[in-house]
Amino acid sequence: MARASILLALSAGLLLGAVTSAQPGETPPEAPIYLGSAACARCHEGIYRSYMQTAMGQSMRPAAEHLRDLALPAQSTNEILNRRFDVFARDGKLYQSEYTLAPDSKEIFRDTRPVKWLIGAGMNGFGPVVEQDHYLFQGPLSFYTKPGKWGPSPGYESMDLGFNRPILNGCVFCHSGRANSVAGTNGKYSDPAFSELSIGCENCHGPGAAHVRAMTRGSGAKSTEIVNPVRLSPYLANNICMACHQTGDVRVLKPGKTFRDIRPGRPLDETLSILIVPPMPQSPPDADHVEHYYSMTLSKCYRSSQGRLSCISCHDPHVQPTAAEAPAYFARKCLACHTNQSCKLPLQSRMNHQPANDCAGCHMPKRDIQVISHSSATNHRILAKPDEPFPDAAFHQATPVMSDLIDLDPAPGKETAALPDLTLLQAYGELAANGPQYGSPYLEVLARLEKSDPHDALVQAAVGRRELKTGNYASAEEHLRRAVAFAPQASTCIDLADTLAHMDRKNESLAWLEKSIQLDPFNPFAQRTYIARLIELKQYAQALAGLEHYVQVFPQDTFMRQMLEKARKQPVQ
């Protein structure tokens, strides 16, 4: 089975025209070319029309197209932040305002932005996307369908983020058809930001140009230049869905890869590792939000099928039944393996329920998503009984080579193989922020990489930060300068500036803070540090200019606004 899966993956990759190394004297293969879903509609009009009515086909749209779906105008107040919000339409466009009132009801500040796009098809709600200088940001208010009102966007309930929370490619990859992110940036995109706005045909079937070219030759033969998930092994078919429907505790791109390298029909493991912290009986894996694949693997249905049950066993991505149609639609899927006699509840009793004979309603109930207000998701761990315990196997999935993480998408034959150290470094680094137990493994992996990959920018930056934290400033400077020489990153420049400041070279540190701001112009920490450094160095005119710019970009920052008011009253030196 593993062998067949690998052969399928290799053949699919070749047929898709994926970039591979050419032998001496050979012409390198063409890069895959995406055409957009409209090109598919010319031959697959019925499927295209059906798909465009699904949530995936409407995953992201211009905000102007949704004005009738929203409760407008609307106002909201966040008492914790002492902040007020307005949402309104004007001249066919959607806007959000954030502002604060003084005790006398005069506005202290108001920041109004046009909402360019809305993420979501409206099943749970719509999330706003604003654009500034080719950077994409989340808006502070989202519209929630169930209550029919606006509320804090996910993450904004108690955090003062304004219009400055960047939308990273790892997020927008799953909500759009083809996002054109700029590598090495924190939320910057090309112009246009999207080649295709909503999730399209090529997200699941691969780049379409080779297929269109083959079919227009008129040979009459079935084209193999496109990926059909039905013809793939369950592993490869599930990988297509896992790219977006399986979050895990941490997702790490393989060295040198980007989300644009993910190809349907190829093992996801070539590009992305999805990892979870091993669950324990006292803390079972009970999350529903974007944990669909892993939840399915813990079900008796999946385990009894020896892994043959896949996402597309139950879901046809081209069709989305209505709420009224869904119970009967999914019951038919269940009856492909089960019978009406399989259920212990008498058929007549089931038929008297509303909706009637609703297999999914009983065995895959919807539950509230704790991380997103007013939202719910289907629990994909198919339960025979509501109190069914987790299988014992759920708590014994770690391997001898990696006892502290579980790899959810290893390629066939690599289930017990070790992950690349660069992947582990990033995974441990992210997890250590909330799990101190990952601090030691992080440092152990870093020590190995320091010897094996000394020319990697990430490694040098990590070594530099380690040295900075331990007070070895000369060593920190050496490693951080190597890192920015290999690939300058805003965070590395900040660390280098901090290192130089500790070495009493604060004037020299200014240039690196400026470089950091240039690389990441909407990072408030870098700009605050830069202003504070200018004040330390008694460069008050430059500090005042920096404050003016900061408050223009981050008007919601009360402390910095107050600093600016005080600075304006001081004589310029």
RODO-2510 file (C-alpha; in nm, 4 decimals, decimal comma):
residues 573
     n   res          X          Y          Z
     1     m     0,0000     0,0000     0,0000
     2     a     0,2779     0,2443     0,0935
     3     r     0,4615     0,1610    -0,2287
     4     a     0,1522     0,2255    -0,4389
     5     s     0,0961     0,5590    -0,2616
     6     i     0,4488     0,6730    -0,3327
     7     l     0,4198     0,5749    -0,7002
     8     l     0,0919     0,7637    -0,7273
     9     a     0,2522     1,0679    -0,5657
    10     l     0,5509     1,0594    -0,7973
    11     s     0,3425     1,0148    -1,1109
    12     a     0,1039     1,2917    -1,0079
    13     g     0,3953     1,5249    -0,9411
    14     l     0,5473     1,4594    -1,2829
    15     l     0,2170     1,5032    -1,4614
    16     l     0,1557     1,8312    -1,2832
    17     g     0,4813     1,9635    -1,4230
    18     a     0,6323     2,0222    -1,0797
    19     v     0,9765     2,1772    -1,0645
    20     t     1,2456     1,9100    -1,0294
    21     s     1,6194     1,9040    -1,0697
    22     a     1,7280     1,8569    -1,4327
    23     q     2,0141     1,6286    -1,5286
    24     p     2,3204     1,7845    -1,6968
    25     g     2,2346     1,8800    -2,0529
    26     e     1,8571     1,8567    -1,9936
    27     t     1,6146     2,1477    -2,0193
    28     p     1,4563     2,2200    -1,6773
    29     p     1,0818     2,1436    -1,6687
    30     e     0,8371     2,4309    -1,6927
    31     a     0,7020     2,5797    -1,3728
    32     p     0,3339     2,4942    -1,3166
    33     i     0,0934     2,7520    -1,4599
    34     y    -0,2357     2,8370    -1,2918
    35     l    -0,5266     2,9583    -1,5050
    36     g    -0,8043     3,0188    -1,2522
    37     s    -1,1410     2,8477    -1,2157
    38     a    -1,3017     3,0370    -1,5039
    39     a    -1,0841     2,8341    -1,7421
    40     c    -1,2254     2,5113    -1,5935
    41     a    -1,5826     2,6346    -1,6325
    42     r    -1,5570     2,6266    -2,0125
    43     c    -1,5686     2,2455    -2,0107
    44     h    -1,7047     2,1716    -1,6615
    45     e    -1,9828     2,4281    -1,6426
    46     g    -2,2238     2,2194    -1,4326
    47     i    -1,9633     2,1249    -1,1736
    48     y    -1,8329     2,4826    -1,1690
    49     r    -2,1782     2,6307    -1,1059
    50     s    -2,2489     2,3831    -0,8286
    51     y    -1,9101     2,4390    -0,6669
    52     m    -1,9446     2,8162    -0,6744
    53     q    -2,2489     2,7826    -0,4472
    54     t    -2,0452     2,6046    -0,1782
    55     a    -1,8724     2,7688     0,1165
    56     m    -1,5308     2,7010    -0,0379
    57     g    -1,6399     2,8556    -0,3666
    58     q    -1,7376     3,1694    -0,1735
    59     s    -1,4541     3,1665     0,0803
    60     m    -1,3459     3,5229     0,0080
    61     r    -1,5291     3,7969    -0,1786
    62     p    -1,5100     4,1733    -0,2353
    63     a    -1,6792     4,3391     0,0620
    64     a    -1,9072     4,5366    -0,1696
    65     e    -2,0765     4,2117    -0,2784
    66     h    -2,1910     4,1362     0,0774
    67     l    -2,3462     4,4676     0,1814
    68     r    -2,6977     4,3183     0,1691
    69     d    -2,5904     4,0272     0,3928
    70     l    -2,4725     4,2485     0,6785
    71     a    -2,6509     4,4385     0,9538
    72     l    -2,5625     4,7969     0,8589
    73     p    -2,5004     5,0474     0,9997
    74     a    -2,3815     4,9049     1,3299
    75     q    -2,2081     5,0221     1,6446
    76     s    -2,0156     4,8285     1,9061
    77     t    -1,8367     4,9127     2,2292
    78     n    -1,5465     4,7365     2,3981
    79     e    -1,5506     4,8526     2,7592
    80     i    -1,2252     4,6721     2,8417
    81     l    -1,0347     4,8715     2,5788
    82     n    -1,2456     5,1880     2,6179
    83     r    -1,3054     5,1693     2,2455
    84     r    -1,6025     5,2285     2,0166
    85     f    -1,6578     5,0976     1,6650
    86     d    -1,8784     5,1920     1,3730
    87     v    -1,9484     4,9801     1,0651
    88     f    -2,1230     5,1443     0,7718
    89     a    -2,1634     5,1488     0,3956
    90     r    -2,0978     5,4556     0,1846
    91     d    -2,0958     5,4885    -0,1940
    92     g    -2,1172     5,1108    -0,2317
    93     k    -1,8192     5,0437    -0,0052
    94     l    -1,7886     4,8967     0,3453
    95     y    -1,6047     5,0877     0,6182
    96     q    -1,5024     5,0300     0,9789
    97     s    -1,4151     5,3032     1,2281
    98     e    -1,2403     5,2696     1,5609
    99     y    -1,2430     5,5633     1,8024
   100     t    -1,2227     5,6743     2,1654
   101     l    -1,4256     5,9435     2,3399
   102     a    -1,3069     6,1789     2,6124
   103     p    -1,5204     6,2260     2,9273
   104     d    -1,6819     6,5281     2,7560
   105     s    -1,7776     6,2988     2,4610
   106     k    -1,5297     6,4625     2,2222
   107     e    -1,3378     6,2236     1,9995
   108     i    -0,9793     6,1664     2,1057
   109     f    -0,9029     5,9833     1,7831
   110     r    -1,0872     5,8126     1,5001
   111     d    -0,9362     5,5656     1,2545
   112     t    -1,1584     5,4795     0,9564
   113     r    -1,0592     5,2192     0,6974
   114     p    -1,2309     5,0779     0,3883
   115     v    -1,2864     4,7016     0,4112
   116     k    -1,1701     4,5592     0,0811
   117     w    -1,2587     4,1906     0,1203
   118     l    -1,4580     3,9657     0,3515
   119     i    -1,3339     3,6189     0,4465
   120     g    -1,6022     3,3550     0,4857
   121     a    -1,9186     3,2406     0,3123
   122     g    -2,1444     3,3455     0,5989
   123     m    -2,2081     3,0055     0,7579
   124     n    -2,0542     3,1348     1,0794
   125     g    -1,9820     3,4891     0,9695
   126     f    -1,7572     3,7249     0,7760
   127     g    -1,4086     3,8493     0,8690
   128     p    -1,2894     4,1863     0,7306
   129     v    -0,9646     4,2411     0,5412
   130     v    -0,8196     4,5887     0,4956
   131     e    -0,5238     4,6818     0,2771
   132     q    -0,2594     4,9474     0,3314
   133     d     0,0569     4,9932     0,1263
   134     h     0,0212     4,6353    -0,0086
   135     y    -0,0048     4,4919     0,3444
   136     l    -0,3198     4,3053     0,4496
   137     f    -0,4700     4,3411     0,7975
   138     q    -0,7626     4,2038     0,9899
   139     g    -1,0363     4,4479     1,0860
   140     p    -1,1324     4,4745     1,4559
   141     l    -1,4992     4,3750     1,4050
   142     s    -1,6400     4,0657     1,2358
   143     f    -2,0001     3,9893     1,1474
   144     y    -2,1452     3,6791     1,3164
   145     t    -2,4333     3,5100     1,1384
   146     k    -2,6081     3,3337     1,4293
   147     p    -2,6794     3,6449     1,6370
   148     g    -2,6869     3,8579     1,3218
   149     k    -2,4561     4,1219     1,4648
   150     w    -2,1007     4,2553     1,4688
   151     g    -1,8557     4,1637     1,7441
   152     p    -1,4814     4,1531     1,8135
   153     s    -1,2843     3,9649     1,5489
   154     p    -1,1079     3,6503     1,6754
   155     g    -0,8177     3,7638     1,8935
   156     y    -0,9617     4,1123     1,9499
   157     e    -1,1797     4,0350     2,2514
   158     s    -0,9250     4,1766     2,4966
   159     m    -0,6294     4,2777     2,2774
   160     d    -0,5768     4,6301     2,1481
   161     l    -0,4743     4,5534     1,7895
   162     g    -0,6437     4,8281     1,5894
   163     f    -0,6103     4,7838     1,2143
   164     n    -0,2571     4,6512     1,2512
   165     r    -0,2909     4,2752     1,2879
   166     p    -0,1220     4,1391     0,9735
   167     i    -0,2818     3,8596     0,7734
   168     l    -0,0035     3,6120     0,7063
   169     n     0,0182     3,3828     0,4062
   170     g    -0,0251     3,0747     0,6249
   171     c    -0,3740     3,2014     0,7122
   172     v    -0,4906     3,3430     0,3807
   173     f    -0,3634     3,0348     0,1944
   174     c    -0,6646     2,8423     0,3242
   175     h    -0,9233     3,1121     0,2624
   176     s    -0,8305     3,2179    -0,0901
   177     g    -0,7665     3,0691    -0,4313
   178     r    -0,4196     3,2055    -0,4973
   179     a    -0,2592     3,4649    -0,2697
   180     n     0,0484     3,6504    -0,3959
   181     s     0,2449     3,6981    -0,0755
   182     v     0,5896     3,8549    -0,0776
   183     a     0,8451     3,6125     0,0664
   184     g     1,0208     3,7130     0,3866
   185     t     0,7639     3,9780     0,4850
   186     n     0,5093     4,0053     0,7611
   187     g     0,1845     4,0319     0,5663
   188     k     0,2943     4,2052     0,2441
   189     y     0,1437     4,1031    -0,0911
   190     s     0,2102     4,1796    -0,4561
   191     d    -0,0237     4,3811    -0,6754
   192     p    -0,2731     4,2243    -0,7171
   193     a    -0,2785     4,0558    -0,3788
   194     f    -0,4769     3,7623    -0,5206
   195     s    -0,4676     3,5893    -0,8568
   196     e    -0,7920     3,4157    -0,7569
   197     l    -0,9950     3,5364    -0,4629
   198     s    -1,2062     3,2393    -0,3481
   199     i    -1,0814     2,8816    -0,3187
   200     g    -1,0853     2,7490    -0,6730
   201     c    -1,0598     2,4326    -0,8797
   202     e    -0,6796     2,4355    -0,8881
   203     n    -0,6528     2,4329    -0,5087
   204     c    -0,7651     2,0689    -0,5133
   205     h    -0,6861     1,9613    -0,8709
   206     g    -0,3505     2,1325    -0,9231
   207     p    -0,2299     2,3828    -1,1859
   208     g    -0,4568     2,3670    -1,4893
   209     a    -0,2503     2,4850    -1,7857
   210     a    -0,1064     2,1427    -1,8764
   211     h    -0,4532     1,9847    -1,8562
   212     v    -0,6127     2,2505    -2,0779
   213     r    -0,3292     2,2162    -2,3254
   214     a    -0,3702     1,8380    -2,3389
   215     m    -0,7475     1,8502    -2,3777
   216     t    -0,7442     2,1136    -2,6531
   217     r    -0,5238     1,8872    -2,8651
   218     g    -0,8417     1,6862    -2,9279
   219     s    -0,6929     1,3391    -2,8811
   220     g    -1,0126     1,2169    -2,7174
   221     a    -0,8152     1,0362    -2,4466
   222     k    -0,8720     1,1113    -2,0786
   223     s    -0,6278     1,3773    -1,9628
   224     t    -0,3902     1,2698    -1,6902
   225     e    -0,2456     1,6196    -1,6659
   226     i    -0,4749     1,7057    -1,3747
   227     v    -0,5251     1,5555    -1,0273
   228     n    -0,8533     1,3794    -0,9588
   229     p    -0,8654     1,3093    -0,5827
   230     v    -1,0995     1,0121    -0,6394
   231     r    -0,8181     0,8334    -0,8222
   232     l    -0,5629     0,8947    -0,5474
   233     s    -0,4843     0,6784    -0,2484
   234     p    -0,6760     0,7792     0,0672
   235     y    -0,3500     0,9180     0,2076
   236     l    -0,2911     1,1533    -0,0868
   237     a    -0,6584     1,2466    -0,1117
   238     n    -0,6691     1,3314     0,2600
   239     n    -0,3492     1,5358     0,2236
   240     i    -0,5352     1,7774    -0,0042
   241     c    -0,7936     1,8411     0,2663
   242     m    -0,5412     1,8397     0,5529
   243     a    -0,3550     2,1350     0,4056
   244     c    -0,6388     2,3527     0,5371
   245     h    -0,8645     2,1347     0,7517
   246     q    -0,6002     2,0196     0,9993
   247     t    -0,4279     2,2756     1,2188
   248     g    -0,2556     2,0718     1,4874
   249     d    -0,0603     2,2501     1,7592
   250     v     0,2033     2,3788     1,5181
   251     r     0,2460     2,3808     1,1390
   252     v     0,5979     2,4151     1,0007
   253     l     0,7034     2,4536     0,6391
   254     k     0,9898     2,2302     0,5339
   255     p     1,3227     2,4085     0,4672
   256     g     1,3079     2,6193     0,1535
   257     k     0,9341     2,5671     0,1026
   258     t     0,6383     2,8070     0,0931
   259     f     0,2643     2,7439     0,0982
   260     r     0,2627     2,7977    -0,2780
   261     d     0,4679     2,4765    -0,3094
   262     i     0,1812     2,2581    -0,1825
   263     r     0,0616     2,0457    -0,4748
   264     p    -0,2477     1,8229    -0,4855
   265     g    -0,1424     1,4662    -0,5598
   266     r     0,1932     1,5071    -0,3869
   267     p     0,2575     1,4104    -0,0230
   268     l     0,1882     1,7132     0,1952
   269     d     0,4869     1,5995     0,4021
   270     e     0,7174     1,7234     0,1234
   271     t     0,6165     2,0783     0,2043
   272     l     0,4484     2,0999     0,5431
   273     s     0,4685     1,9222     0,8781
   274     i     0,1571     1,9286     1,0978
   275     l     0,2418     1,8401     1,4561
   276     i     0,0511     1,7990     1,7793
   277     v     0,1517     1,7685     2,1423
   278     p     0,0882     1,4059     2,2484
   279     p    -0,2527     1,3987     2,4192
   280     m    -0,2946     1,2543     2,7653
   281     p    -0,6011     1,0821     2,9168
   282     q    -0,6490     1,3838     3,1448
   283     s    -0,6282     1,6220     2,8463
   284     p    -0,7752     1,4334     2,5471
   285     p    -0,7720     1,5756     2,1923
   286     d    -1,1226     1,7207     2,2088
   287     a    -1,0980     2,0292     1,9836
   288     d    -1,3251     2,0600     1,6799
   289     h    -1,2038     2,3792     1,5120
   290     v    -0,9973     2,2835     1,2044
   291     e    -0,9035     1,9475     1,3543
   292     h    -1,1231     1,7498     1,1164
   293     y    -0,8726     1,4940     0,9875
   294     y    -0,7221     1,4023     1,3250
   295     s    -1,0662     1,3722     1,4835
   296     m    -1,1713     1,1392     1,2018
   297     t    -0,8674     0,9153     1,2566
   298     l    -0,9741     0,8621     1,6194
   299     s    -1,3146     0,7295     1,5158
   300     k    -1,4023     0,3607     1,5046
   301     c    -1,5224     0,4029     1,1443
   302     y    -1,1770     0,5147     1,0308
   303     r    -0,9843     0,2588     1,2323
   304     s    -1,2104    -0,0293     1,1246
   305     s    -1,1606     0,0670     0,7605
   306     q    -0,7803     0,0379     0,8004
   307     g    -0,7543     0,3961     0,6809
   308     r    -0,9655     0,3536     0,3671
   309     l    -1,2250     0,5979     0,4971
   310     s    -1,1216     0,9390     0,3702
   311     c    -1,2577     1,2909     0,3696
   312     i    -1,4149     1,2459     0,0258
   313     s    -1,5898     0,9273     0,1379
   314     c    -1,8473     1,1621     0,2907
   315     h    -1,7789     1,5008     0,1289
   316     d    -1,8156     1,5956    -0,2357
   317     p    -1,6396     1,9335    -0,2533
   318     h    -1,8481     2,0256    -0,5594
   319     v    -2,1775     1,9953    -0,3713
   320     q    -2,2948     2,1513    -0,0473
   321     p    -2,6386     2,0415     0,0682
   322     t    -2,8623     2,2957     0,2346
   323     a    -2,9344     2,2698     0,6061
   324     a    -3,2631     2,0996     0,5203
   325     e    -3,0976     1,8572     0,2768
   326     a    -2,7934     1,7743     0,4918
   327     p    -2,9423     1,5075     0,7252
   328     a    -3,0652     1,2863     0,4392
   329     y    -2,7575     1,3617     0,2272
   330     f    -2,5109     1,2470     0,4933
   331     a    -2,7330     0,9598     0,6066
   332     r    -2,6906     0,8148     0,2568
   333     k    -2,3141     0,8399     0,3036
   334     c    -2,3400     0,6478     0,6308
   335     l    -2,5584     0,3808     0,4682
   336     a    -2,2840     0,3126     0,2140
   337     c    -2,1152     0,1159     0,4941
   338     h    -2,3884     0,0692     0,7537
   339     t    -2,7516    -0,0382     0,7374
   340     n    -3,0616     0,0912     0,9093
   341     q    -3,0356    -0,2146     1,1316
   342     s    -2,6836    -0,1107     1,2454
   343     c    -2,8275     0,1571     1,4728
   344     k    -2,9440     0,0400     1,8156
   345     l    -3,2206     0,3002     1,8201
   346     p    -3,5420     0,1647     1,6607
   347     l    -3,5992     0,2918     1,3073
   348     q    -3,9473     0,4202     1,3867
   349     s    -3,8113     0,6239     1,6754
   350     r    -3,5436     0,7699     1,4501
   351     m    -3,7965     0,8542     1,1805
   352     n    -4,0082     1,0422     1,4354
   353     h    -3,7163     1,2740     1,5164
   354     q    -3,6815     1,6084     1,3439
   355     p    -3,4922     1,5880     1,1200
   356     a    -3,5682     1,2225     1,0557
   357     n    -3,2994     0,9519     1,0717
   358     d    -3,0251     1,2130     1,1174
   359     c    -2,7102     0,9976     1,1547
   360     a    -2,4688     1,2909     1,1626
   361     g    -2,6833     1,4872     1,4068
   362     c    -2,6502     1,2058     1,6636
   363     h    -2,3040     1,0712     1,5904
   364     m    -2,1254     1,3886     1,4717
   365     p    -2,2905     1,6720     1,6668
   366     k    -2,2007     2,0347     1,6130
   367     r    -2,0212     2,2002     1,9015
   368     d    -1,9268     2,5562     1,9860
   369     i    -1,5874     2,6789     1,8692
   370     q    -1,4276     2,8291     2,1763
   371     v    -1,1748     3,0388     1,9827
   372     i    -1,4366     3,2101     1,7630
   373     s    -1,7474     3,3668     1,9159
   374     h    -2,0936     3,2606     1,7982
   375     s    -1,9492     2,9809     1,5819
   376     s    -1,9793     2,6032     1,5711
   377     a    -1,8210     2,3103     1,3899
   378     t    -1,9010     1,9459     1,3334
   379     n    -1,7213     1,6998     1,5582
   380     h    -1,5538     1,4607     1,3131
   381     r    -1,4817     1,1912     1,5728
   382     i    -1,7778     0,9726     1,4776
   383     l    -1,9191     0,8512     1,8090
   384     a    -2,1383     0,5469     1,8665
   385     k    -2,2428     0,7007     2,2014
   386     p    -2,1954     1,0575     2,3330
   387     d    -1,9800     0,9312     2,6225
   388     e    -1,7665     0,6997     2,4093
   389     p    -1,4083     0,7053     2,5452
   390     f    -1,1132     0,7873     2,3265
   391     p    -0,9362     0,4835     2,1835
   392     d    -0,6328     0,3797     2,3816
   393     a    -0,4224     0,4287     2,0678
   394     a    -0,4837     0,8043     2,0913
   395     f    -0,2457     0,8176     2,3873
   396     h     0,0320     0,6063     2,2313
   397     q     0,1050     0,7779     1,9011
   398     a     0,4503     0,9169     1,9726
   399     t     0,7506     0,7308     1,8300
   400     p     1,0902     0,6457     1,9824
   401     v     1,2632     0,9032     1,7583
   402     m     1,0164     1,1793     1,8556
   403     s     0,8523     1,1214     2,1915
   404     d     0,7312     1,4777     2,2533
   405     l     0,5456     1,5476     1,9257
   406     i     0,3191     1,3559     1,6892
   407     d     0,3591     1,4041     1,3149
   408     l     0,0101     1,3922     1,1615
   409     d     0,1112     1,3775     0,7957
   410     p     0,4207     1,1576     0,7508
   411     a     0,4663     1,0178     0,4009
   412     p     0,4018     0,6414     0,3699
   413     g     0,7052     0,4509     0,4892
   414     k     0,8290     0,7482     0,6944
   415     e     0,5967     0,7126     0,9920
   416     t     0,8872     0,6502     1,2311
   417     a     1,1446     0,8711     1,0570
   418     a     1,2908     1,1714     1,2352
   419     l     1,1900     1,5186     1,1206
   420     p     1,4582     1,7536     0,9837
   421     d     1,6246     1,9478     1,2631
   422     l     1,5274     2,2775     1,0971
   423     t     1,1625     2,1714     1,1175
   424     l     1,2002     2,0687     1,4817
   425     l     1,3734     2,3971     1,5660
   426     q     1,0774     2,5989     1,4405
   427     a     0,8227     2,3672     1,6016
   428     y     0,9925     2,3675     1,9417
   429     g     1,0454     2,7433     1,9172
   430     e     0,6736     2,8104     1,8658
   431     l     0,5619     2,5617     2,1288
   432     a     0,8101     2,6858     2,3910
   433     a     0,6204     3,0167     2,4114
   434     n     0,3386     2,8400     2,5997
   435     g     0,5044     2,5101     2,6884
   436     p     0,8284     2,5555     2,8854
   437     q     0,8984     2,1816     2,8493
   438     y     0,9972     2,2491     2,4868
   439     g     1,2738     2,4920     2,5837
   440     s     1,5368     2,2242     2,6438
   441     p     1,4635     2,0264     2,3232
   442     y     1,4810     2,3554     2,1334
   443     l     1,8287     2,4302     2,2659
   444     e     1,9455     2,0721     2,1978
   445     v     1,8337     2,0896     1,8342
   446     l     1,9882     2,4346     1,7985
   447     a     2,3224     2,3030     1,9249
   448     r     2,3173     2,0339     1,6561
   449     l     2,2220     2,2783     1,3822
   450     e     2,4936     2,5205     1,4883
   451     k     2,7406     2,2571     1,3707
   452     s     2,5506     2,0995     1,0807
   453     d     2,3885     2,4091     0,9182
   454     p     2,6087     2,7100     1,0014
   455     h     2,5091     2,8894     0,6800
   456     d     2,1360     2,8893     0,7480
   457     a     1,9912     3,2314     0,8361
   458     l     1,7356     3,0861     1,0762
   459     v     2,0046     2,8940     1,2635
   460     q     2,2353     3,1938     1,2913
   461     a     1,9485     3,4144     1,4094
   462     a     1,8499     3,1565     1,6726
   463     v     2,2090     3,1178     1,7948
   464     g     2,2418     3,4950     1,8083
   465     r     1,9274     3,5268     2,0183
   466     r     2,0466     3,2504     2,2514
   467     e     2,3763     3,4327     2,3019
   468     l     2,1955     3,7629     2,3538
   469     k     1,9752     3,6131     2,6267
   470     t     2,2749     3,4641     2,8057
   471     g     2,4705     3,7901     2,7929
   472     n     2,7365     3,6767     2,5428
   473     y     2,7032     3,9973     2,3427
   474     a     3,0155     3,9710     2,1275
   475     s     2,9140     3,6222     2,0174
   476     a     2,5527     3,7373     1,9663
   477     e     2,6670     4,0183     1,7380
   478     e     2,8782     3,7812     1,5302
   479     h     2,5933     3,5356     1,4725
   480     l     2,3256     3,7993     1,4164
   481     r     2,5390     3,9785     1,1575
   482     r     2,5791     3,6479     0,9755
   483     a     2,2027     3,5947     0,9859
   484     v     2,1189     3,9338     0,8316
   485     a     2,3885     3,8796     0,5692
   486     f     2,2245     3,5492     0,4685
   487     a     1,8630     3,6764     0,4803
   488     p     1,7683     3,9976     0,6616
   489     q     1,4612     3,9620     0,8828
   490     a     1,3010     4,2358     1,0923
   491     s     1,3230     4,0332     1,4153
   492     t     1,6931     3,9621     1,3591
   493     c     1,7620     4,3321     1,3066
   494     i     1,5843     4,4109     1,6352
   495     d     1,7973     4,1511     1,8164
   496     l     2,1136     4,2960     1,6649
   497     a     2,0090     4,6461     1,7716
   498     d     1,9441     4,5163     2,1250
   499     t     2,2846     4,3467     2,1296
   500     l     2,4637     4,6649     2,0245
   501     a     2,2754     4,8655     2,2882
   502     h     2,3955     4,6230     2,5571
   503     m     2,7491     4,6804     2,4291
   504     d     2,7026     5,0573     2,4768
   505     r     2,6881     5,1143     2,0992
   506     k     2,3444     5,2721     2,0959
   507     n     2,4167     5,5082     1,8082
   508     e     2,5095     5,2110     1,5936
   509     s     2,1946     5,0279     1,6991
   510     l     1,9732     5,2968     1,5417
   511     a     2,0581     5,1859     1,1892
   512     w     1,9412     4,8304     1,2641
   513     l     1,6159     4,9532     1,4178
   514     e     1,5590     5,1605     1,1053
   515     k     1,6294     4,8519     0,8941
   516     s     1,3804     4,6526     1,0990
   517     i     1,1112     4,9174     1,0456
   518     q     1,1886     4,9210     0,6747
   519     l     1,1415     4,5425     0,6593
   520     d     0,8296     4,5414     0,8800
   521     p     0,6757     4,8918     0,8741
   522     f     0,3695     4,7980     1,0806
   523     n     0,5503     4,6439     1,3775
   524     p     0,4718     4,8666     1,6784
   525     f     0,7446     4,7157     1,8984
   526     a     1,0222     4,8105     1,6566
   527     q     0,8972     5,1670     1,6254
   528     r     0,8531     5,2129     2,0017
   529     t     1,2055     5,0821     2,0588
   530     y     1,3407     5,3187     1,7935
   531     i     1,1717     5,6218     1,9547
   532     a     1,2937     5,5237     2,3014
   533     r     1,6490     5,4865     2,1698
   534     l     1,6368     5,8330     2,0098
   535     i     1,5248     5,9811     2,3419
   536     e     1,8073     5,7985     2,5222
   537     l     2,0523     5,9558     2,2771
   538     k     1,8915     6,3003     2,3248
   539     q     1,7958     6,3184     1,9563
   540     y     1,4669     6,4863     2,0447
   541     a     1,3745     6,6274     1,7049
   542     q     1,4056     6,2847     1,5453
   543     a     1,2169     6,1286     1,8385
   544     l     0,9318     6,3771     1,7905
   545     a     0,9168     6,2924     1,4193
   546     g     0,9148     5,9239     1,5097
   547     l     0,6304     5,9796     1,7564
   548     e     0,4286     6,1711     1,4973
   549     h     0,4686     5,8859     1,2515
   550     y     0,3920     5,6207     1,5143
   551     v     0,0641     5,7785     1,6237
   552     q    -0,0367     5,8191     1,2617
   553     v     0,0128     5,4441     1,2046
   554     f    -0,1078     5,3245     1,5481
   555     p    -0,3579     5,5886     1,6668
   556     q    -0,5178     5,3463     1,9150
   557     d    -0,2030     5,3418     2,1338
   558     t    -0,3112     5,5603     2,4270
   559     f     0,0299     5,5706     2,5962
   560     m     0,2128     5,6844     2,2820
   561     r    -0,0548     5,9457     2,2062
   562     q    -0,0018     6,0899     2,5534
   563     m     0,3742     6,0882     2,5000
   564     l     0,3277     6,2802     2,1763
   565     e     0,1107     6,5420     2,3483
   566     k     0,3803     6,5946     2,6133
   567     a     0,6578     6,6056     2,3523
   568     r     0,4759     6,8719     2,1507
   569     k     0,4682     7,0958     2,4579
   570     q     0,8437     7,0690     2,5061
   571     p     1,0832     7,3034     2,3272
   572     v     1,2557     7,1278     2,0362
   573     q     1,6272     7,0783     2,1036
***
